[in-house]
Amino acid sequence: MSFLEKLKNQILIADGAMGTLLYSFGKDSCLEELNLSQPDHIQNIHKAYIDAGADVIQTNTYAANYLKLQRYGLEDSVKEINSAAVSIAKKAAVQNSTYVLGTIGGNRGVKPDSITLEELKRSFREQLYCLLLEGVDGLLLETFYDLEELETVLTIARKETKLPIIAQVSHQEPGILQDRTPVNDALKRLEALGADIVGLNCRLGPHHMLLALEQVELPERAFLSAYPNASLPAYTDGKFHYNEGDGNYFRSSAKAFRTQGVRLLGGCCGTTPEHIRAFADELKNSVPVTEKVVQLKPKKIIIEPPVREHTPLQEIVKERTSVIVELDPPRKLDTTKFFEGAKALREAGIDSITLADNSLATIRISNESLGYLVKEQLGMRPLIHIACRDRNIIGLQSHLMGLHTLGMHDVLAITGDPARVGDFPGASSVYDVSSFELIKMIKQMNEGLSYSGKDLGQKTAFSIAAAFNPNVRSLEKAVKRLEKKIEFGADYFISQPVFSEEKLLEVYENTKHIDAPIYIGLMPLTGSKNAEFLHNEVPGIKIADPIREQMANLNDNPLAATRLGIDITKSLIDAALDLFNGIYLITPFLRYELTAELAQYANQRASEVRRSNIAENII
């Protein structure tokens, strides 16, 4: 009797984790390579699950694809590893009439844009053909966090074979995928694409997986599957591990899985033959349910955010000239000069004070704490830079939730300079997400949802700025990145400093088709050393040779060099105001008196232009 025919009338028990047992035996390298080097060990694990009551086992091929094997230099061994895996599983299953599923795992995790669909297709097809040629009884597509990836590979598999296909999604939040698709909707889509069995596996244990299944209707044609984890993982002495239960917890949850309509029940991470034996003792050969009551999740009310204290900067700069100034948080704990500078800039009439996030990977006082003090004590609008370098996805979301709670809604999403350029070159650069994905994350929080699709209970109200670097060889490519950031949700842009009128005009001509406003960056030079350092050592900044020569000629007169730097910047302000509404001044070395003077000048010139325009209209 075929695999699917049996499922029509009885519940089948699948096996549990392969990797968990291999880790417990001290195997911590490429687990799929063990199909070649230790086939007896793999076969014994298969036999242990069959002896525990498994009707279905899966090949040890979860990560046996080109993309994952290349991490170990085994990308040319895809066929050899997959063929061996099927052979081993068949040897274990032959005396027990156990079904063998060829397993293919997902590649995309919480960073769906990290691998292109074309790469996924090529890698998937190679592994798929290897498994099909060896004569598996069906395919198990498991641990797919990204629904787009699973739909893509399922479509390919369905065209290539009539064998039974199991398509299983994984999720962070019970009942919803990371792209916010409800699990019930996702499983319906997989069924429509030809999956014979649809379900859930990994990430969650029985408790949360059952909560998700309560929201899942019985498929019209397909069957339901569930492969829960043993528990949430713990991390001890540098290793992940799962609770070592006696199987009673799984035994007590088995009937609940049947009630939710599951016909194929196995285990994922942390499960052992003992867990599978518990399922088998309760459900093996049981009659599946054909009707169930779906517990529809009540629609949650998203509480609207508090009214913003300020009009978003992207709206201000569309209507009039707007001046914002960067004043870096200090590297030492004395904040006296910083707050003196903030007060001077407030008197200069700026619209916002922007606070970098450990720029150049140097340690500074938290911009969140200084931003809050600036807001509360000085009544100024802080614009908080957020770098991807120092926080993982958890920390970034927590940080953003904190900013929202403190009433700071203006943020600049940036990748951040790598740790190796800063004070601690041995420190880790996290980069869980890029600036593009960070922008997308913030935009999603503005819809009341976390990065994994979890309901936040309230919408954030962030105005999202993105960085724009015009000081590159190909400005056309830089503008393409700018356009891509708009697609991801950027509201406006803040540029790296520009040091010539020619560059201002070039930027304008290449960006005038874009609706999103741009604050053009300007920074006063303080001397020749400053100019040479910025030009030669700071990524993204280039200074024209004539300016560097002028500064070099004043190397022995620092006051005159500073004055020249201010005059150059004023002339750039004059040119910029003819092209852009936004002026972004960067304060060098906490010398706030320079940017305060320039901010006053920019506001004065903008006021003169407005009066001139009014007079012309009257005439």
Secondary structure, 3 states (H helix, E strand, C coil): CCHHHHHHHCCEEECCCCHHHHHHCCCCCCHHHHHHHCHHHHHHHHHHHHHHCCCEEECCCCCCCHHHHHHHCCHHHHHHHHHHHHHHHHHHHCCCCCEEEEEEECCCCCCHHHCCHHHHHHHHHHHHHHHHHCCCCEEEEEEECCHHHHHHHHHHHHHHCCCCEEEEECCCECCECCCCCEHHHHHHHHHHCCCCEEEEECCCCHHHHHHHHCCCCCCCCCEEEEECCCCCCEEECCEEECCCCCCHHHHHHHHHHHHCCEEEECCCCCCCHHHHHHHHHHHCCCCCCCCCCCCCCCCCCCECCCCCCCCCHHHHHHHCCEEEEECCCCCCCCCHHHHHHHHHHHHCCCCEEEECCCHHHCCCCCHHHHHHHHHHHHCCCEEEEEECCCCCHHHHHHHHHHHHHCCCCEEEEECCCCHHHCCCCCCCCCCCCCHHHHHHHHHHHCCCECCCCCECCECCCCEEEEEECCCCCCHHHHHHHHHHHHHHCCCEEEEEECCCHHHHHHHHHHHCCCCCCEEEEECCCCCHHHHHHHHHHCCCCCCCHHHHHHHHHCCCCHHHHHHHHHHHHHHHHHHHHCCCCEEEEECHHHCHHHHHHHHHHHHHHHHHHHHHHHHHHHC
